[in-house]
Amino acid sequence: MSPYQPAQPKISMTNTPEYRERYANSVQVRVNLWDIFLLFGTISQTAPDAVTIENFQGVYLSPQQAKALCNVLKENITQYEATFGEIRLEPQQTGSTVQ
């Protein structure tokens, strides 16, 4: 290990005027060679045979940033389940693109 340790930068976070928080119960993922696209929305079922998804925000991530996000989510879900119990997912229909 090198005796030289670079100083950690001071991180300052601010929100832009466009910043908003919103609930999403639908996330669609699209992948290409250069980036990963996350499309957030809300899903509602207005009738037994009618589902509506209202998309409100799309976010492009580099593959590296998407992998870092995956790691952070895994760590936080593990901590959540240790505190509150296992998160159980309903079985997905085969071939379904709605998540």
Buried (B, 14 or more C-beta within 10 A) or exposed (E): EEEEEEEEEEEEEEEEEEEEEEEBEBEBEEEEEEBBBBBBBBBEEEEEEEEEBEBEEEBEBEEEEBEEBEEEEEEEEEEEEEEEEEEEEEEEEEEEEEE
